[in-house]
Amino acid sequence: MSGFAVIGGSQAYDLLSRGAIHGKRLGPRKTPFGPSQPIYIIQVDSQTTAQPVEFLFLSRHGERGYEVSAPFVNYRANVYALKDLGVGRIVAWSGPGAINPRYKVGQFVVVDDLIDETQNRQSTFFETGGLGFIRQSPVFCPALRGLLVEVLKGQGLDPSDKGVYVCTQGPRLETPAEIKKFASYGGKLVGMTLVPEVFLARELEMCYAALCYVSNYAEGVVKREFKAGELFEGLSSQEDKVAVARAVAQFPNIILEAARRLASQSASGGGPVDPTKCPCQTSMERYRREGRIGGDWRRWIKK
């Protein structure tokens, strides 16, 4: 089974329904935390080897539409299921709003830091056992972030390689005063989905990077009149919708190229990532050295 997976965010279900992303449906996977979202296995030509490149794909909000909103996604089941299938590296996508007006709608941002403004989400696998007191800097895998930036630039896109993502609870959007508060903290983007995914991946020593596309300007950043019945009640303009559709259409090519590059690294004997640039795969090392955990990660979780 593939060591690489993609967690699709907003509009992932559209790519599935239109066939832009297609593969064998493995279905939901049973976990100690309930069933995961359905998982697909995708195969594409490697362009460098006779064997096809293989990776897993999961749409966090559902297969047929926005069936599960951000605060109600079973993040633990999704991450556990991917780990159980042999995944060691995750690229997740998210469509946040821009707090910083310098971003353009539709622009790609490979975020490098995060502020957690969620409440009451199940954010750890380690409810018992005294585990999980682990460092969160860097928040996102530096090696995977670097690879994504290279892929985006190689496809002629103009990504930003930095950005602080503020994760809010949802499903409501934020107030103008909240956006001002987040800006004072240094927040650049605001979304609802990267927490607790990134923290859960770190607990299971998985590399995790997030590829964001700016979907709109956050409340109060630009003046937008209320329009009943429209996307975000008018917060997203028609021009924004066109730019977002253009960005989402790029995802299959970005994902496939990232998968090919990761497969090429593994085939060349270099390993999935450069260990000198990636702390993710040894985040639980202190507990191993203390003899509190062993080699079977499933036994770390006392559920």
Short mmCIF file of the C-alpha atoms (twelve columns), coordinates in Angstrom:
data_MODEL
# 
_entry.id   MODEL 
# 
loop_
_atom_site.group_PDB 
_atom_site.id 
_atom_site.type_symbol 
_atom_site.label_atom_id 
_atom_site.label_alt_id 
_atom_site.label_comp_id 
_atom_site.label_asym_id 
_atom_site.label_seq_id 
_atom_site.Cartn_x 
_atom_site.Cartn_y 
_atom_site.Cartn_z 
_atom_site.pdbx_PDB_model_num 
ATOM 1   C CA . MET A 1   0.000   0.000  0.000   1 
ATOM 2   C CA . SER A 2   1.179   3.527  -0.755  1 
ATOM 3   C CA . GLY A 3   3.131   5.530  1.814   1 
ATOM 4   C CA . PHE A 4   1.629   8.801  0.534   1 
ATOM 5   C CA . ALA A 5   -1.902  10.137 0.940   1 
ATOM 6   C CA . VAL A 6   -3.857  13.245 0.055   1 
ATOM 7   C CA . ILE A 7   -6.650  14.602 2.224   1 
ATOM 8   C CA . GLY A 8   -8.926  16.620 -0.009  1 
ATOM 9   C CA . GLY A 9   -10.681 19.670 1.327   1 
ATOM 10  C CA . SER A 10  -13.426 21.871 -0.043  1 
ATOM 11  C CA . GLN A 11  -14.516 20.775 -3.523  1 
ATOM 12  C CA . ALA A 12  -12.613 17.481 -3.354  1 
ATOM 13  C CA . TYR A 13  -15.969 15.793 -3.834  1 
ATOM 14  C CA . ASP A 14  -16.414 17.705 -7.112  1 
ATOM 15  C CA . LEU A 15  -13.121 16.335 -8.416  1 
ATOM 16  C CA . LEU A 16  -14.276 12.825 -7.510  1 
ATOM 17  C CA . SER A 17  -17.708 13.211 -9.105  1 
ATOM 18  C CA . ARG A 18  -16.274 14.719 -12.294 1 
ATOM 19  C CA . GLY A 19  -13.628 12.023 -12.558 1 
ATOM 20  C CA . ALA A 20  -10.729 14.486 -12.347 1 
ATOM 21  C CA . ILE A 21  -9.488  12.284 -9.507  1 
ATOM 22  C CA . HIS A 22  -10.410 8.645  -9.947  1 
ATOM 23  C CA . GLY A 23  -9.268  5.292  -8.702  1 
ATOM 24  C CA . LYS A 24  -10.347 2.159  -6.887  1 
ATOM 25  C CA . ARG A 25  -12.693 2.860  -4.002  1 
ATOM 26  C CA . LEU A 26  -11.517 1.045  -0.871  1 
ATOM 27  C CA . GLY A 27  -14.379 2.536  1.120   1 
ATOM 28  C CA . PRO A 28  -14.472 3.589  4.779   1 
ATOM 29  C CA . ARG A 29  -12.035 1.883  7.128   1 
ATOM 30  C CA . LYS A 30  -12.947 0.734  10.623  1 
ATOM 31  C CA . THR A 31  -10.881 2.312  13.401  1 
ATOM 32  C CA . PRO A 32  -11.090 2.486  17.214  1 
ATOM 33  C CA . PHE A 33  -12.588 5.953  16.689  1 
ATOM 34  C CA . GLY A 34  -15.307 4.923  14.261  1 
ATOM 35  C CA . PRO A 35  -15.265 4.666  10.466  1 
ATOM 36  C CA . SER A 36  -13.080 6.917  8.359   1 
ATOM 37  C CA . GLN A 37  -14.268 8.720  5.285   1 
ATOM 38  C CA . PRO A 38  -14.086 6.497  2.177   1 
ATOM 39  C CA . ILE A 39  -10.558 6.013  0.889   1 
ATOM 40  C CA . TYR A 40  -9.515  5.663  -2.738  1 
ATOM 41  C CA . ILE A 41  -6.329  4.217  -4.158  1 
ATOM 42  C CA . ILE A 42  -5.039  6.169  -7.145  1 
ATOM 43  C CA . GLN A 43  -2.533  4.868  -9.698  1 
ATOM 44  C CA . VAL A 44  -0.764  6.983  -12.311 1 
ATOM 45  C CA . ASP A 45  2.132   6.414  -14.688 1 
ATOM 46  C CA . SER A 46  5.433   7.160  -12.975 1 
ATOM 47  C CA . GLN A 47  7.186   8.532  -16.095 1 
ATOM 48  C CA . THR A 48  10.485  7.183  -14.711 1 
ATOM 49  C CA . THR A 49  9.825   3.541  -13.789 1 
ATOM 50  C CA . ALA A 50  7.804   0.653  -15.179 1 
ATOM 51  C CA . GLN A 51  5.684   0.473  -12.037 1 
ATOM 52  C CA . PRO A 52  2.833   2.963  -11.670 1 
ATOM 53  C CA . VAL A 53  2.866   5.525  -8.870  1 
ATOM 54  C CA . GLU A 54  0.274   4.792  -6.199  1 
ATOM 55  C CA . PHE A 55  -1.222  6.994  -3.500  1 
ATOM 56  C CA . LEU A 56  -4.336  7.185  -1.332  1 
ATOM 57  C CA . PHE A 57  -7.018  9.866  -1.459  1 
ATOM 58  C CA . LEU A 58  -9.623  10.823 1.131   1 
ATOM 59  C CA . SER A 59  -12.199 13.603 0.857   1 
ATOM 60  C CA . ARG A 60  -12.634 14.883 4.419   1 
ATOM 61  C CA . HIS A 61  -16.042 16.463 3.841   1 
ATOM 62  C CA . GLY A 62  -17.591 13.509 1.990   1 
ATOM 63  C CA . GLU A 63  -17.859 11.998 -1.467  1 
ATOM 64  C CA . ARG A 64  -21.027 13.551 -2.843  1 
ATOM 65  C CA . GLY A 65  -20.979 17.079 -1.514  1 
ATOM 66  C CA . TYR A 66  -20.253 19.053 1.619   1 
ATOM 67  C CA . GLU A 67  -21.771 16.307 3.775   1 
ATOM 68  C CA . VAL A 68  -19.715 16.869 6.939   1 
ATOM 69  C CA . SER A 69  -18.726 20.365 8.045   1 
ATOM 70  C CA . ALA A 70  -15.354 21.051 9.616   1 
ATOM 71  C CA . PRO A 71  -16.151 20.747 13.358  1 
ATOM 72  C CA . PHE A 72  -17.825 17.365 12.827  1 
ATOM 73  C CA . VAL A 73  -15.197 15.624 10.688  1 
ATOM 74  C CA . ASN A 74  -13.881 12.477 12.390  1 
ATOM 75  C CA . TYR A 75  -10.259 13.562 12.137  1 
ATOM 76  C CA . ARG A 76  -8.957  10.792 14.398  1 
ATOM 77  C CA . ALA A 77  -10.582 8.057  12.325  1 
ATOM 78  C CA . ASN A 78  -9.256  9.533  9.074   1 
ATOM 79  C CA . VAL A 79  -5.651  9.878  10.255  1 
ATOM 80  C CA . TYR A 80  -5.671  6.497  12.023  1 
ATOM 81  C CA . ALA A 81  -7.031  4.789  8.888   1 
ATOM 82  C CA . LEU A 82  -4.311  6.277  6.688   1 
ATOM 83  C CA . LYS A 83  -1.576  5.262  9.137   1 
ATOM 84  C CA . ASP A 84  -3.088  1.777  9.294   1 
ATOM 85  C CA . LEU A 85  -2.794  1.541  5.512   1 
ATOM 86  C CA . GLY A 86  0.919   2.323  5.642   1 
ATOM 87  C CA . VAL A 87  0.841   6.051  4.988   1 
ATOM 88  C CA . GLY A 88  3.779   8.047  6.329   1 
ATOM 89  C CA . ARG A 89  3.257   11.312 4.433   1 
ATOM 90  C CA . ILE A 90  0.113   13.385 4.064   1 
ATOM 91  C CA . VAL A 91  -0.557  16.413 1.907   1 
ATOM 92  C CA . ALA A 92  -3.809  18.128 2.886   1 
ATOM 93  C CA . TRP A 93  -5.548  20.899 1.079   1 
ATOM 94  C CA . SER A 94  -7.682  23.681 2.455   1 
ATOM 95  C CA . GLY A 95  -9.406  26.731 1.006   1 
ATOM 96  C CA . PRO A 96  -9.026  29.453 3.656   1 
ATOM 97  C CA . GLY A 97  -9.933  33.098 3.477   1 
ATOM 98  C CA . ALA A 98  -7.255  35.768 3.338   1 
ATOM 99  C CA . ILE A 99  -6.694  37.961 6.368   1 
ATOM 100 C CA . ASN A 100 -3.766  39.621 4.633   1 
ATOM 101 C CA . PRO A 101 -5.064  41.595 1.604   1 
ATOM 102 C CA . ARG A 102 -1.740  41.084 -0.193  1 
ATOM 103 C CA . TYR A 103 -2.823  37.551 -1.050  1 
ATOM 104 C CA . LYS A 104 -4.787  37.110 -4.264  1 
ATOM 105 C CA . VAL A 105 -7.876  34.934 -4.425  1 
ATOM 106 C CA . GLY A 106 -6.856  31.682 -6.102  1 
ATOM 107 C CA . GLN A 107 -3.237  32.019 -5.002  1 
ATOM 108 C CA . PHE A 108 -1.536  28.957 -3.535  1 
ATOM 109 C CA . VAL A 109 0.032   29.201 -0.099  1 
ATOM 110 C CA . VAL A 110 2.170   26.499 1.507   1 
ATOM 111 C CA . VAL A 111 1.543   27.517 5.108   1 
ATOM 112 C CA . ASP A 112 4.295   27.247 7.721   1 
ATOM 113 C CA . ASP A 113 2.595   28.008 11.044  1 
ATOM 114 C CA . LEU A 114 -0.766  27.783 12.747  1 
ATOM 115 C CA . ILE A 115 -2.982  29.297 15.449  1 
ATOM 116 C CA . ASP A 116 -5.607  27.004 16.956  1 
ATOM 117 C CA . GLU A 117 -8.921  28.744 17.695  1 
ATOM 118 C CA . THR A 118 -11.050 25.584 17.750  1 
ATOM 119 C CA . GLN A 119 -13.006 24.323 20.739  1 
ATOM 120 C CA . ASN A 120 -13.925 20.842 21.948  1 
ATOM 121 C CA . ARG A 121 -12.493 18.917 19.016  1 
ATOM 122 C CA . GLN A 122 -10.981 15.524 19.753  1 
ATOM 123 C CA . SER A 123 -7.393  16.618 19.179  1 
ATOM 124 C CA . THR A 124 -5.268  13.730 20.476  1 
ATOM 125 C CA . PHE A 125 -5.012  9.953  20.240  1 
ATOM 126 C CA . PHE A 126 -3.538  9.824  23.733  1 
ATOM 127 C CA . GLU A 127 -6.436  10.241 26.123  1 
ATOM 128 C CA . THR A 128 -4.682  7.867  28.528  1 
ATOM 129 C CA . GLY A 129 -1.094  6.760  29.028  1 
ATOM 130 C CA . GLY A 130 0.502   10.160 29.597  1 
ATOM 131 C CA . LEU A 131 1.754   10.446 26.000  1 
ATOM 132 C CA . GLY A 132 1.623   13.297 23.517  1 
ATOM 133 C CA . PHE A 133 3.627   16.056 25.208  1 
ATOM 134 C CA . ILE A 134 5.580   16.765 22.014  1 
ATOM 135 C CA . ARG A 135 7.022   19.840 20.358  1 
ATOM 136 C CA . GLN A 136 5.048   21.628 17.625  1 
ATOM 137 C CA . SER A 137 7.769   23.534 15.813  1 
ATOM 138 C CA . PRO A 138 7.973   23.203 12.909  1 
ATOM 139 C CA . VAL A 139 4.228   22.709 12.736  1 
ATOM 140 C CA . PHE A 140 4.267   21.397 9.168   1 
ATOM 141 C CA . CYS A 141 6.850   19.041 7.667   1 
ATOM 142 C CA . PRO A 142 9.624   21.210 6.171   1 
ATOM 143 C CA . ALA A 143 10.614  18.556 3.630   1 
ATOM 144 C CA . LEU A 144 7.085   18.107 2.288   1 
ATOM 145 C CA . ARG A 145 6.564   21.876 2.252   1 
ATOM 146 C CA . GLY A 146 9.711   22.280 0.184   1 
ATOM 147 C CA . LEU A 147 8.592   19.621 -2.253  1 
ATOM 148 C CA . LEU A 148 5.197   21.285 -2.713  1 
ATOM 149 C CA . VAL A 149 6.792   24.657 -3.397  1 
ATOM 150 C CA . GLU A 150 9.052   23.057 -6.016  1 
ATOM 151 C CA . VAL A 151 6.087   21.335 -7.676  1 
ATOM 152 C CA . LEU A 152 4.041   24.542 -7.782  1 
ATOM 153 C CA . LYS A 153 6.893   26.571 -9.234  1 
ATOM 154 C CA . GLY A 154 7.615   23.817 -11.747 1 
ATOM 155 C CA . GLN A 155 4.040   24.108 -13.005 1 
ATOM 156 C CA . GLY A 156 4.363   27.838 -13.539 1 
ATOM 157 C CA . LEU A 157 2.341   28.818 -10.498 1 
ATOM 158 C CA . ASP A 158 3.339   31.569 -8.080  1 
ATOM 159 C CA . PRO A 159 2.967   30.172 -4.540  1 
ATOM 160 C CA . SER A 160 3.675   31.884 -1.272  1 
ATOM 161 C CA . ASP A 161 5.921   29.640 0.815   1 
ATOM 162 C CA . LYS A 162 4.863   31.138 4.157   1 
ATOM 163 C CA . GLY A 163 1.678   31.940 5.981   1 
ATOM 164 C CA . VAL A 164 0.131   31.607 9.429   1 
ATOM 165 C CA . TYR A 165 -3.148  29.693 9.219   1 
ATOM 166 C CA . VAL A 166 -5.752  30.469 11.888  1 
ATOM 167 C CA . CYS A 167 -8.069  27.494 12.391  1 
ATOM 168 C CA . THR A 168 -11.511 28.443 13.701  1 
ATOM 169 C CA . GLN A 169 -14.284 26.203 14.968  1 
ATOM 170 C CA . GLY A 170 -16.972 26.755 12.352  1 
ATOM 171 C CA . PRO A 171 -19.246 26.081 10.707  1 
ATOM 172 C CA . ARG A 172 -20.076 29.783 10.967  1 
ATOM 173 C CA . LEU A 173 -17.747 32.301 9.396   1 
ATOM 174 C CA . GLU A 174 -15.804 34.757 11.533  1 
ATOM 175 C CA . THR A 175 -16.878 38.228 12.657  1 
ATOM 176 C CA . PRO A 176 -15.005 41.369 11.507  1 
ATOM 177 C CA . ALA A 177 -13.688 41.878 15.055  1 
ATOM 178 C CA . GLU A 178 -12.396 38.307 15.176  1 
ATOM 179 C CA . ILE A 179 -10.539 38.814 11.919  1 
ATOM 180 C CA . LYS A 180 -8.935  41.980 13.348  1 
ATOM 181 C CA . LYS A 181 -7.904  39.987 16.419  1 
ATOM 182 C CA . PHE A 182 -6.356  37.225 14.295  1 
ATOM 183 C CA . ALA A 183 -4.487  39.817 12.241  1 
ATOM 184 C CA . SER A 184 -3.045  41.279 15.452  1 
ATOM 185 C CA . TYR A 185 -1.770  37.783 16.293  1 
ATOM 186 C CA . GLY A 186 0.020   37.561 12.963  1 
ATOM 187 C CA . GLY A 187 -2.586  35.396 11.231  1 
ATOM 188 C CA . LYS A 188 -2.575  35.579 7.441   1 
ATOM 189 C CA . LEU A 189 -5.242  33.033 6.491   1 
ATOM 190 C CA . VAL A 190 -8.347  31.745 8.241   1 
ATOM 191 C CA . GLY A 191 -9.878  28.305 7.728   1 
ATOM 192 C CA . MET A 192 -11.513 25.488 9.665   1 
ATOM 193 C CA . THR A 193 -9.865  22.170 8.836   1 
ATOM 194 C CA . LEU A 194 -6.143  21.795 9.570   1 
ATOM 195 C CA . VAL A 195 -6.741  21.323 13.310  1 
ATOM 196 C CA . PRO A 196 -6.494  18.698 14.668  1 
ATOM 197 C CA . GLU A 197 -5.271  16.871 11.536  1 
ATOM 198 C CA . VAL A 198 -1.749  18.213 11.722  1 
ATOM 199 C CA . PHE A 199 -1.424  17.465 15.444  1 
ATOM 200 C CA . LEU A 200 -2.785  13.941 15.058  1 
ATOM 201 C CA . ALA A 201 -0.359  13.213 12.237  1 
ATOM 202 C CA . ARG A 202 2.548   14.373 14.410  1 
ATOM 203 C CA . GLU A 203 1.441   12.043 17.227  1 
ATOM 204 C CA . LEU A 204 1.715   9.090  14.841  1 
ATOM 205 C CA . GLU A 205 5.029   10.343 13.406  1 
ATOM 206 C CA . MET A 206 3.586   11.138 9.998   1 
ATOM 207 C CA . CYS A 207 4.855   13.941 7.779   1 
ATOM 208 C CA . TYR A 208 2.068   16.446 7.102   1 
ATOM 209 C CA . ALA A 209 2.027   19.540 4.914   1 
ATOM 210 C CA . ALA A 210 -0.879  21.726 3.869   1 
ATOM 211 C CA . LEU A 211 -1.457  23.228 0.460   1 
ATOM 212 C CA . CYS A 212 -3.911  26.109 0.642   1 
ATOM 213 C CA . TYR A 213 -5.615  28.119 -2.046  1 
ATOM 214 C CA . VAL A 214 -7.102  31.484 -1.096  1 
ATOM 215 C CA . SER A 215 -10.863 31.152 -1.553  1 
ATOM 216 C CA . ASN A 216 -12.000 34.663 -0.578  1 
ATOM 217 C CA . TYR A 217 -11.106 37.652 1.572   1 
ATOM 218 C CA . ALA A 218 -12.070 37.276 5.219   1 
ATOM 219 C CA . GLU A 219 -14.788 39.416 6.767   1 
ATOM 220 C CA . GLY A 220 -13.881 43.111 6.814   1 
ATOM 221 C CA . VAL A 221 -10.705 42.772 4.733   1 
ATOM 222 C CA . VAL A 222 -12.468 44.159 1.661   1 
ATOM 223 C CA . LYS A 223 -15.916 45.747 1.506   1 
ATOM 224 C CA . ARG A 224 -18.555 43.266 0.347   1 
ATOM 225 C CA . GLU A 225 -22.318 43.779 0.539   1 
ATOM 226 C CA . PHE A 226 -24.588 41.068 1.947   1 
ATOM 227 C CA . LYS A 227 -26.226 39.021 -0.843  1 
ATOM 228 C CA . ALA A 228 -28.753 36.446 0.274   1 
ATOM 229 C CA . GLY A 229 -28.553 33.033 -1.354  1 
ATOM 230 C CA . GLU A 230 -25.018 33.407 -2.713  1 
ATOM 231 C CA . LEU A 231 -21.801 31.736 -1.638  1 
ATOM 232 C CA . PHE A 232 -20.789 33.137 1.759   1 
ATOM 233 C CA . GLU A 233 -23.717 35.558 1.348   1 
ATOM 234 C CA . GLY A 234 -21.745 37.759 -1.013  1 
ATOM 235 C CA . LEU A 235 -18.352 37.560 0.687   1 
ATOM 236 C CA . SER A 236 -17.080 35.785 -2.434  1 
ATOM 237 C CA . SER A 237 -17.421 37.750 -5.666  1 
ATOM 238 C CA . GLN A 238 -17.974 36.273 -9.126  1 
ATOM 239 C CA . GLU A 239 -14.335 36.978 -9.929  1 
ATOM 240 C CA . ASP A 240 -13.339 35.112 -6.766  1 
ATOM 241 C CA . LYS A 241 -15.397 32.099 -7.815  1 
ATOM 242 C CA . VAL A 242 -13.667 31.977 -11.192 1 
ATOM 243 C CA . ALA A 243 -10.227 32.229 -9.585  1 
ATOM 244 C CA . VAL A 244 -11.070 29.473 -7.087  1 
ATOM 245 C CA . ALA A 245 -12.361 27.165 -9.819  1 
ATOM 246 C CA . ARG A 246 -9.120  27.716 -11.719 1 
ATOM 247 C CA . ALA A 247 -7.062  26.862 -8.628  1 
ATOM 248 C CA . VAL A 248 -9.063  23.732 -7.788  1 
ATOM 249 C CA . ALA A 249 -8.670  22.528 -11.375 1 
ATOM 250 C CA . GLN A 250 -4.889  22.575 -10.833 1 
ATOM 251 C CA . PHE A 251 -5.008  20.155 -7.901  1 
ATOM 252 C CA . PRO A 252 -4.953  16.865 -9.810  1 
ATOM 253 C CA . ASN A 253 -1.773  17.866 -11.667 1 
ATOM 254 C CA . ILE A 254 -0.142  19.168 -8.478  1 
ATOM 255 C CA . ILE A 255 -0.998  15.996 -6.554  1 
ATOM 256 C CA . LEU A 256 0.166   13.662 -9.309  1 
ATOM 257 C CA . GLU A 257 3.496   15.445 -9.669  1 
ATOM 258 C CA . ALA A 258 4.046   15.422 -5.905  1 
ATOM 259 C CA . ALA A 259 3.299   11.684 -5.844  1 
ATOM 260 C CA . ARG A 260 5.733   11.053 -8.682  1 
ATOM 261 C CA . ARG A 261 8.508   12.999 -6.983  1 
ATOM 262 C CA . LEU A 262 8.024   11.219 -3.682  1 
ATOM 263 C CA . ALA A 263 8.031   7.852  -5.438  1 
ATOM 264 C CA . SER A 264 11.201  8.811  -7.296  1 
ATOM 265 C CA . GLN A 265 12.926  9.765  -4.034  1 
ATOM 266 C CA . SER A 266 12.012  6.422  -2.487  1 
ATOM 267 C CA . ALA A 267 13.097  4.463  -5.571  1 
ATOM 268 C CA . SER A 268 16.492  6.205  -5.604  1 
ATOM 269 C CA . GLY A 269 17.182  5.058  -2.046  1 
ATOM 270 C CA . GLY A 270 16.966  8.540  -0.601  1 
ATOM 271 C CA . GLY A 271 13.993  7.678  1.567   1 
ATOM 272 C CA . PRO A 272 10.689  9.516  1.630   1 
ATOM 273 C CA . VAL A 273 12.171  12.743 2.991   1 
ATOM 274 C CA . ASP A 274 15.536  14.120 3.995   1 
ATOM 275 C CA . PRO A 275 15.851  13.152 7.699   1 
ATOM 276 C CA . THR A 276 18.011  16.198 8.408   1 
ATOM 277 C CA . LYS A 277 15.079  18.421 7.444   1 
ATOM 278 C CA . CYS A 278 12.231  16.405 8.953   1 
ATOM 279 C CA . PRO A 279 11.558  15.921 12.687  1 
ATOM 280 C CA . CYS A 280 8.141   14.356 12.074  1 
ATOM 281 C CA . GLN A 281 9.171   10.712 11.986  1 
ATOM 282 C CA . THR A 282 10.900  10.827 15.366  1 
ATOM 283 C CA . SER A 283 8.468   12.998 17.318  1 
ATOM 284 C CA . MET A 284 7.783   10.197 19.821  1 
ATOM 285 C CA . GLU A 285 11.448  9.197  20.221  1 
ATOM 286 C CA . ARG A 286 11.652  10.372 23.844  1 
ATOM 287 C CA . TYR A 287 8.931   7.920  24.833  1 
ATOM 288 C CA . ARG A 288 10.696  5.114  22.975  1 
ATOM 289 C CA . ARG A 289 13.959  5.799  24.785  1 
ATOM 290 C CA . GLU A 290 12.112  5.802  28.101  1 
ATOM 291 C CA . GLY A 291 10.675  2.387  27.244  1 
ATOM 292 C CA . ARG A 292 7.105   3.657  27.412  1 
ATOM 293 C CA . ILE A 293 6.261   2.754  23.812  1 
ATOM 294 C CA . GLY A 294 7.462   0.083  21.430  1 
ATOM 295 C CA . GLY A 295 7.516   -0.442 17.695  1 
ATOM 296 C CA . ASP A 296 3.793   -1.097 17.239  1 
ATOM 297 C CA . TRP A 297 2.162   2.324  17.063  1 
ATOM 298 C CA . ARG A 298 -1.293  0.807  17.533  1 
ATOM 299 C CA . ARG A 299 -0.342  -0.162 21.077  1 
ATOM 300 C CA . TRP A 300 0.469   3.472  21.884  1 
ATOM 301 C CA . ILE A 301 -3.256  4.213  21.705  1 
ATOM 302 C CA . LYS A 302 -5.216  2.828  24.643  1 
ATOM 303 C CA . LYS A 303 -8.779  3.066  23.454  1 
# 
